[in-house]
Amino acid sequence: MPSLKDIVVGSGECGGAWIVHVASNSNLNSKPMNSSLMLRFRPARLRGLLGGLAGLAVAAGAGQGAEPVAQVKPPPDFGALEFEQLANIRVTSVSKKEESLSGAAAAIHVITPEDIRRSGATSLPELLRLAPGVQVARIDARRWAVSARGFNGEFANKLLIMVDGRTVYTPLFSGVQWRLVDPVLEDIERIEVIRGPGATVWGANAVNGVINIITKSAQATQGGLVTAGGGSEESAFGVLRYGLKLNDDAFFRVYAKGGLGDDTRLAGGGASVDAWQSGLGGFRLDWHPTGADTVMMQGEFYAGTSDQFSSVAFPFDPARYHGGHALARWTRELGDDSRMSLQFFYNRNVLDQEGFQEDRDQYDVEFQHQFALGTRNNLVWGGGYRLNLDRMLPGNLGTVTFLPVEDEVHQFNFFLQDTLTLVPDRLTFTPGVKLELHEYTGLEVQPGARLAWTPHADHTFWASVARAVRTPSRADEALFAPAAAPFFSLPNTALPAERLTACELGYRTQPHPRLTLDTALFYNDYDRLRANDRPFLPGPATVRGSQMRGESYGVESIANWQALDRWRLTASYTYLNTQLHLDPGSTAAATAADPERQSPRHEVALRSRLDLTRDVEFDASYRFVDSLPALGIAAYHSVDLRLGWRPKKHLELSLVGQNLLNSAHAEFRTGFVAPVPKEIERSVYGKVTWRF
């Protein structure tokens, strides 16, 4: 199947053009691959294109814009809901079936479209700062460290991320490459953030949390959307999207997104050489062939480059990445409380950087069935199969090597969960279990149980206990460093899965129509955590082993107060304490326990959303993040401000300032590319959004 080879975005006499060249093979590896995608931008031309789009938006807003295309049975607009109705948002990530947010027996937070629009965020990790208990730190211009309840890092391996039910958790390092997860923010319907294990329904690697990004249906995005902007750090960005009605039962949208960013700053001064540029394009189709059947299909291609800087004070060649995915899901309603679904997705990712080259294909198929059994039981069961194929080659500098070079990993899973109503509308008990057969570790059993008690419509108490595992990654099993002997770091093909037993208590209440409170307490017990051991090898060489255990505990709390009809305040606080211990007899270095202070112990966030007039908005946010002693990162305070104006019905202008308290500050550091901390600078950008 041919794939996009080069996409050049430039500006001509008419303001801009997309030029697409299709080629059939990738030249990253010596053998032909099924598909490839390479996207190249010329910054000056991209700025010209985005500037033209901004001018077009302003000109259109000044005239009579076309009314949006009429929608058929649109989904609810969460941003327009009354404050007291927000707790009744329907969520699906806790039990793989719809339930109200207020009654969910889990530490869950929902980020709505209105939260997204008024946050001033330009990337998905920035949005996750809105959820309590999620640690978000920026490493450089394009890389992030994101985790829940500790163990943060560039490849934080205990947090599962999904987009529309498609996992974006990479098996390479057991984590998420955030530069590859870049959805159109205006197309997100909601983000469901679960802190705590979700392995009972989602499987291995849903250890400390699950984040499910759910995008809007094509039916809900009819008409056009243009956004364009740029500023001091986010040099230029833009989105083009158009949705149309194919017939009474089918809706379609197509979109494109691009951007480029400036370098961050080195702690000692000077640019850190990590500027980036990226772009993507995709589509979504929603079709209702019958009253009982729904078909959703979507696909996306992406590509980009990121400059890189090493401790030897010169830039490497830019890291280049491209890929895409295709997803199809069929859902059938079988009755009033019975439905089934079948989903298939394919992911492709090609990454070329100084340490290694990755060429990966992933296939996944899942089936799920929900039905009522009598009047008290509601069962959900299902199963699936996943295949990972990869080819790993040494990078430009031969930093690391993978042996074997090619790998094929099969994974099977089955789950069963029952929601038992003990007292109607008052007390529910939800036991479940997930069985997974993994090629590295064999059969993994992950049981869990949740209890929710609602003595009053405005009060919910909940508790849960669960077991989750983190299976070894490709790097655990096959990564040698450096690329040739003598090796200083060796893999271990006998690693067992890391294990977690988690206990949680929570209380959710709405004591007043204008006030909601949500608090969760947790205690996590970890076993067989990975550490670098030296059991028998001479010299400084280490081998990855399971020589560490530990525990963590903490509290997460958030309050929402509608102080006035036009003014909403939100406050959140997170406390986390992690203690890690090497097993008796372990020869691992004491620094193996450093992950216990790679996440902040205290975090505080305050947000204000104020409508100054009917057309003018003023939003402010403050956050305090505690120090990271293991990384030498000091505590910091940060303030973001946003001013929004809607001069016309379909036109919005906004001005955003980020990190305004300091000229620059460091948030995280990693030795994967450079051990020198990079500082995130104060930034300002403007944005235009036009809907037609």
N, C-alpha and C positions, 0 to 999 in steps of 0.2 A: 504494500500500500504506500503510495507516495506520501511525502510529508513536506511541511513548509521548511524550506532551506534558508532563505534569507528574506527578512522583512525590513525594508528601509523606509523610515518615516522621514519625510522631508517636506519642504514648502516650495511651491512654485508660484507662477503668476496668479493662480486661483486660490492661494492660501494654504495649500497642502495636498499631499497625495499619498496613498498607500501603494507600494509596489511589492508584489508577491512573486517569488520565484520558487517553483516546486522541483524538488529533486527526490530521487528514490532511495539513496543510501546515505549513511552517516560515515564520515571519514575519521571519526574518533578512534575506532578500532580497525584492526587489519581486515576483519571479515565484515561483509555487508550485514546490516541490521535491518529489521523490519521497517523502521521508520526513523526519521530524525527531524529536528527543528532547530534552526539557528536564527536568532533575531539580532539585528545590528542597528543601532541608532547613531545618528550624528547629532550631538547635543544642540548645535546651533539651529539645525533644521527642525528638531523637535520643539524647541522653544518657539520657533516661528509658527509651527502648526498650532500649538496650544494658545499662543497669543491670538491667532486668527479665530480660534474657537471662542475665546473670551469676547472678542469684539463682536462676533456673530451673536453670542448670547445677549450682550447688552443691547445691540441693535434690535433684536427680536423682542426683547422685553419692553422696549420703548414704544413698540407698535402694538397691534392687536394680535396676540399669539393665538394659535389654533387651540380649541378646546381639546382636552384629552379624549382619546377614543373611549367610548362607553364600555364598561366592564360588565360581565355577567357573573352574578353571585360573588362579589369580591370578598376575600378573606378579611377578618377584622383588622382595623388599623390600630395597633397597640398605642401609638402615639396619641390617638384621639380618645382613648378610654378615660373615664373618670378615675380619679386617684383610688377610690375605694374598690374599683373593679380590677385593679392590676393583679391582686392576689389570685384571681380566678383565671388567669392565663392558663391555657392547657399546655402541658409539657409532656414529652415522650421519652426523654433520655433516662429516667430513673428505672422504669419497668418495661421499656419497649412497647408501651401502650399509652394512650392518652389518659391523663389525670390532671386535676387542678394543682397549681403551684402551692396553694395554701395547705393542701392535705398531703403533699408528697413527703414520704418518710426518708428524707435525705437532705443534706446541706446543699441546696440548689439555689442558684441565682440566675435570673433571666435578664439579658441585655436586650432592650427593645430598639426598634428603628428610631424612635425619638431620642433615646440615649445615644445612639450612634451618630445621628445628625448633629446633635448639640455638643458632642464630646470634643470636637476639633481634631479627632484622630485621623490619621491618613493611612494607618496600617492595622492589621488584625491584632498584633501583640499590644499595641497601645490601647485598643478597646478592652482587652482583658484586664487592664488596670482597674476597670469599673467594678470588678467582682472581688469581694472580700476573700482572703485566704489564697489568692493567686499571686505568686511572686513573679514580677515582670521586670527584667533588667535589660538595658540596651548595652550590647558589647561594643559595637561600632556602628557605622552608617547603615549596615544592612543586616547584621546578625544580632540575635536576641537570645536571652536565657529566660525560659518560662517554665514554671512548675507550680504545683499545689502542695502545700504542707511539707516543704523542704526538698532537699536533694536537687537544688537548682544547678543548672549548667547549660552550656551551649547544646548539649545533647541530653537534656534531662530525660531520663528513661523510665519515669513512672507516671507519666501523664499521657492519656490517649486523646488524640485530636481527630475529629471527623468533620467532614463537610457533606451534608445531605446523606449521612449514613455511610459515606465512603471514607475509610481510614486513610490518614496521611502520615501515620506513624511509620518511620522507615526502619526496616530490619538491619540496616547497615551498622548504626551505632545505638540502636534502640532509642530513638528520639524523633524530633521534628526539625526539618530544615525550613525555618520560617520564611526564607526568601522564596520558597516554592509554593507557599500558601498565601495567595494574594487575591482574595475575592473582591468583586465590586461591592464596596461597602453599602452603597445605596440599594443593592438587591438583597440584602440580608433581612430576613423576616424576624429572626431572633437568634440569640446565642444562649444555649443552655449550658451553664457551668456547674458541674457537680464536683464538690470537694469530697474526697473519700473514695474508697474502692467501688468500682462498677463492674468488677470481673464476673459477677454472677450472670449477667446478661451480655456484657461486651467482651469478656474473655481476657486472656493474658495481656499484661502491660497496662490495663486500666487499674493501676495500683493506688495512686494517691489522688486520682481525679479523672474526670471525663469532660471534654469540651466538645459540644456538638453544634456546629454552625449550620443553620437551616436557612436556605435561601427562599425567596418569594417565588411563587408559581409564575409562569409566563402570563397567566390570566391577570395577575395583579400588577403587571408591569407593561401595560399597553401604552402606546404612544412612544415619544422620544425623550431621551435624557442626554444632556451634554453637561459635563463638569470640566472646568479648566482652572488651573491655578499654579502658583509657584511662589518661592520666597528665598530666604537667605540660606537655608540648609536643604529643604526639599525644593530643588531648583525648578522643576517643572513636573506637572502631572495632569492627566486628563482621562476622561471616560466618555465613550460614545456608546449609547445603547438604544435599541429600537424594538418595540414589541408590537405584534400585529395579531389580529384574529383571522385564522385560516377559515374556520366555519364556526357554527354554533357549539361545536364540541372540541375544537382544537385551537390552541394558542401557542405562539412562538415568539422567542426573543433572540436577538443576536447582539453581541457586545464586543468592545475592544477597550483595552486599558493600557496606558503607558506612563512611564515616569523616569526621572533621573535625580540622583541626590549627590550632594557635595561631600567632601571629606570631613571626618571628625578631626579632633585635635589630640596630639600626644600630650601626656601628662607633663612632660618637660617643655612643651611648646613645639610649634610646627605642625604641619598637616600630616595626618597619619596614612595617607594614600589608600583610602578605602571607598572612593566614590563608586557609584553604581548606576546602572541603567537597566530597565526591564520592560517587558511588554507581554500582553496576552490577548487572546481572542477566543470567543466561545459562543455557544448557543444553548437554549433549553426549549424543549417541546413538552407541553402538557395536553394530553388527549383523553377524552372520555367516550370511548366507542359505544358503551352501553351505560345504563343507569347504575350498574353495579361495578363496572370496570374502570380503572384509571391507569394510564400508561404515562410514565415520565421518562424522557430521554434527555441527556445533556452531554456535552463534550467541550473540551478546552485544550488549547495549545499555549505554551508559555516559553519564554526564553529571556536570558539576560546575562550581564557580566558584572563582576565586582572586582575592583582593584584590591590588591593584597599587599601587606607590609610585614616584613619579618624583623627579627631582632638584630639582623646584620645590616640594617639601615639601607636597604634598597628594595624597591617594589618587585614582586614577582610578576609574571604575566598574569593578566586578569583571570580570575576564575570564571569559567563559562558553563552555563547550564541551559538545558532545554528539555522539553518533554510535553506531556499532556495526559489526558484521561478521557475515557468514555464510560458512561453509566446509563443503565436502563433498569427501570423498576415497574413491575406490573402488580397492581393491588386489586383484589376483588372483595366486595362486601358480600358476605354470606348470610347475614341476618342482622337483627337489631344490635347484637353485641358479638358479632363474629366476623372475622376478616382474615384474609391470607395475603401474603406478598412474596414475590420472587424477584431477587435483585442480582444483577451482574455488573461488575465494573472491571476495567482494565486500566492500569497505570503504567506509564513509561517515564523514566527519568535518566538523563545523561548528564553527568557532572565531570568537568575537567578542571582540576586545580593542582597546586604545586605538590601536594602530598600523594595524590592518587587520582585515578580516573575510574568512574563508576558508570556502568551501563546496566540498567535494571528494568525488568518487566515483571509486572505483578497481575495475576488473575484472581478474581474472587467471585464466588457465587454463594448466595444465602437464601434460605427459605424460612418463613415465619408464619405461624398460625395462632390466632387468638380466638377463644370461644368461651362461653359461659357454660359451666357444669352445674346444673341446678340453680338455686337462687343465691347461694353463698360463695361459690367458687368461680373465679375467672382465671383461666389458664392461658399462658403464652408459652409456646415451645417452638423450636426450630433448630436448624443446623446449617453447616456450610463447609466449604472447602476453599483453601487458598494455596496458590502456587507462586513462589518467588524464584525468578531466574536472574542471575547476575553474572557480570564479567568485570573483574577488578584488575586494573593494570597500574604499574608504578607511574607516579607523576613526573613532572619536569625535573625535580631535584632528587628523585628517588628517596623520599623521606621514609615511606613505609611500603610494604608489599603484602599481598594477600595470597596465601597458599592453602588450598588450590585456587587458581585464578578464577575458575568458573564454579558456580555452585547452583544447586537445585534443591529447594526446601519445600516440602509438602506439609500441610497442616489441615486437620479435620476438627470440627467442633460440633457439639450438641448442647442445648440448654433447655431447661424446664423451670417455669416459675408459676406459682399459684398465688393469687390474691384472695385470701379467705376473709370474708366479712363475718366477724364474731358478733358485733352489735351494729345493726344497720345505721349508717351515717355517724357512727361513733368510734368503732374500734375495728381495725383491719390488721391482719397478720400476713406477711408476704415472704414465704420461704422460696428458695430456688437453688439451682446448682448448674454450673457450667463444666462440661467435660471437654478437654482439648487434647488431641494427640499431636504432639510436636516432634519433628524429626530430630531435634537436638536433645530433648529431655524426656520423651515418651509421654505417658498419660499424665495430665495435670487435672486435679479435681479442685474446683473453686466454689464452695458453698457459701450461702449468705442468707440472712433473715432480717426483715424489717417489721417494726410494729409502729402503728400510728394511732394515737388516741385524740379524738376531737370532742372534748366535753361540751364545747360551745362553738358556734360557727366562727367565732373570732379567735379561737385558741386551738392550737395543735401542738401536742407533745409527740415526739418520735424517738425511736431508738433503733440501732442496727448493730449487727455483728457480722463480719464477713472475712473471708480468706481470699487473697489474691496473689498472683505470682508474676514475676518479670522474667521471661525466658531469655536465654543468652542471645546476644546479637552476632552478626557475621564477624564483627571485629573481635569479639570475645573468642570466637572459634578459630580465626584464621589470620589475624593481624600480627605481622612481624615488624619490628622497628630496630634499626633502620632497614633499608630494602635489601641489604646483603650482610652476611656474617662479618664480624661477630655481632650477634643480636643483643640488644639491651632490654627488649621487652618481647615476651613470647606468649602465644595464645594457649588456650587450654580446651581441648575438645571434650573434656569430662566434666565441664561445669554444670552443676544443677541449677534449677530456677531459683531466683531469689523469692523469699516468701514474706508475706505480710498477714498478720491477724489484726483487724481493726475493730474498735468499739467506739460507737458514737452516741451522743445524746443531743437532742435539739428541741427548741421551743420557738414557735412562730405565732405571732399575735397581731391583731389590729384593734388595740384598745379604744381607738377613736377613729371616726371616719377619715381623719386627716393624718393619722399616724400608724406606721407599721414597724414592727421590731422582729428581728430574726437573729437567733443566736445558736451556735453549734459548739459542742465540746467534743474532743476526740482524744483517743489514746491508741497509738500504733506500736505494734511489736514486730520488729524485722529480724529475719534470720537468713543466714547463708548469703549475706551481702558480699559483693565483689571487692576484692582487695588484691594488690600486687604482692605476691609472696616470693621468698627466696629459700625454698626448702632444701635444695641440694646443689644449686648451680654456683660455680665459682665466679668471682668478680661481681660487677654491679648488675648483672642480668636479673630480671624479675619475670615471673610467670603469673598470669591472672588466676586467681583462686577465689574460693568462697570462705574467707577466713574472718568475717566480721558480722556482728549482730548489733542491735541497738533498739532504741525506743524513742518515740516522740509524742508530745502531747501539746495541747493548745486550745485556744478559743478563737472563734470568728464571729463577729457581731456587726450588724448593719441596721440603721434606722433611717426611715424616710418620713419626712414631715412636710405636709402641704401647708406652709405657714400662711400663705394668702392664695387667692385664686390664681394669681400670676407668679407665685414664688414657691419653689420647691427646694428643700434642703435635704441633703443626704450625708450621713456620717458613718464611717466604718472603722473598725479596729481589729487587728489580728495579732495574736501572740503565739509564738512557736518556739518550743524548746526541744532540741534533738540531741540525744546522747548516743554515741557510737563506741563500740568496744571491740578490740581484736580478740579472737578466740584464744584460749590458753594454748601455748605452744606455737602460735603463729610467728613467722619470721618476717612478716610484712612490716614496713616502716611505720612509725607512729603517725606520720602524716597521712596515712590511709584513712584516718578518722576525720580529716579536714572537712568532708562534706557536711558535717554537723553545723558548721558556721559559714556555709556558702549561701544560706538563705537568711534574711533579716529576722531577728527575734521579735521586733516590734514594727508594725506598720500602721499609720493613721492616714485616713483620707477624708476630706471634706469637699462637698460639691454644692454649688448653688446654680439653680436655673431660674432666671428672672425675665419675665416679659415686660420690658420698659413701656412699650406701647403695643398696639395690635400688630405692628409690623417690625418692631425692633426688639431684639433679644440680647441679653447680656448673661454670659455663663462664665463661671469661675470655678477652679478646682485647686485644692492644695493637698499635697501628700508629704508625709514624713516617712523615710525609709531608714531603718537602723543600719549600723555598720556591718560589714562582712569581714570579721577578723581573719578568717582563713585566706582571704584574697587581698588583704590590705586596703580594702575600700572603706572610706569614711562614711558616716551617716550624712544624709543630705535632706534638705527641704526644697520643694519645687512648687511653683505656681504657674498655672496655665489660664489664659483669658481668651474669651471668644466674643466678638460682637457681630451679630447677624442682622441683616436688613432685607425685607421683602418689598421692594418698591412696586412690584407687579405680582399678580396671582401666581404666575408660573416662573418667576425669577427670584433668585436668592443670592445675595452677596454676603460674604463673611470675611472677617479679618481675625486671625488667630495668632497669639503669642504663646510660646512654649518655653518652659524652663527659665522663667523671667527673673528669678531671685539671684542667680549667679551667672557669670559669663560662661562658665563651663563646669561640669562635674563628672566624675567617673561613676559608673553604676555596676560594672562587672569587669572581670578580666579572665582570659583563658590562655593557656599555653599552647593551644592547638596550632595557631598561626603565629602569634606574637605574645610574649609574656608582659609587654609594656602596656599598662592601662591606657585606654583611649577615653577621652572626655567628650561628653555630649554637650554641645554648645547651645546657648540661647538662640532661639530662632523665631522668625515672624514670616507668615505667609498669607496670601490672599486667595480667595476661591470664588468662582462664579458657578452657579447651578441653574440650568434652564431646562424646564420640562415643557414638552409640546405634544 
